Structures are given as C-alpha cells and as structure tokens.
Amino acid sequence: MASDVQKPYDMITDFATGREVPDIGTETHRQAAEKYLHEQLGYPLASIGVDVELTLDVAGEPYQTQLDLVITVDAKPFMVIKCAAGSLESREKEVISAARIMAPLPVPYAVVSDGKAAVIYDAVERKKINAGMNQMPSYSAAQAFLETYAPTPIPEDRLEREKIIFKSYDSMNLNVQRSLK
C-alpha cells in the first residue's frame, strides 16, 4: 500500500535568493556553488538564477523542468550550471544540451559542480575546456567575453536532438525540489 506521506525534510535559506528551499538532493552542493560564484568570482547575486524554469517542446510534447543555476551577465545568459554529486563528468551531455537549448542562441558555458570541484565546457563546441572551481570565468571575464560573443543559432534538426538528449538525462533526476510540488 503506497503512502501519500512525504519524507520530512529541513528547510534552508538559499544563498542567492534568500528564499527558503528544501535541503534535499544536491542542495548543499548548489549552495556552495552559489557562494563561490559570488564571493570568489564576483558575480552579483542578481545574476545567479536559481531553479530557472525551462519549458520545451520535445518531439511534439511539452516538457517542463528547471535548471539548477543560470548565470546572466548584463541580462545575457552566460553559463548554465548543473549541481551534482559523484562523477561530475557523467553530467556532460545533460548540461551542454541545456546550455544549447535554453535560449534562442547557445549559452557559451556549461558547468557541472559539486560546490568543491567543477568541470567547465564550451557549450558551442561541445568540449571540455577546464576543470576546477577557480577555472570558471569571473564576472569581469564574463563581461569581456560577451562583448565579442557572436554565436550562430543551432540548426533546427540539431536543436531537436539536443532537446531529446537533455530530456533523457533530466527526466532521470531524482530528489529535486520540483518533485515536491
């Protein structure tokens, strides 16, 4: 007999937004990443988007989800961050696809982090470019980069494949806040 009673969970205050959030899954990793982005890399708290809503049409079906962190610089999406525990590189396809589909033009950087380590990808070229929290671009480096960033749109057939890749990985995420709603 299934129970409708959810497991109890503690609430914590999100570093970037000040909102109360359930302390489940990889929330502690996200909090560490948010703090690092602000305190070490100089990103204003307002540039750190938390649980950013994403609605897609995937193979003719609507799909709604949230991206852990989306970093914007001067109102332009700059970096998508997937917060995870365990093998960070196992999230490569998910985070790169997210960065390629979340905006009309590809977001330049995709990162997977556990708040202590990070793997940084060039989302346009779909390749690993660095590792380490201190290797993520600073806010000032992001501003300089975006002054000359001129990506081309992803071809429609490739965009559809990216959506399927993203949904395949994203739908397997467990213990996330959106599951509590």
Buried (B, 14 or more C-beta within 10 A) or exposed (E): EEEEEEEEBEEBEBBBBEEEBBEBBBBBBBBBBBBBBBEEBBBEEEBBBBBBEBEBEBEEEEBEBBBBBBBBBEEBBBBBBBBBEEEBEEBBBBBBBBBBBBBEBBBBBBBBBBBEEBBBBBBBEBEBEBBEBEEBBBBEBBBEBBEEBEBEEBEEEEBBBBBEBBBEBBEEBEEBBEEEE
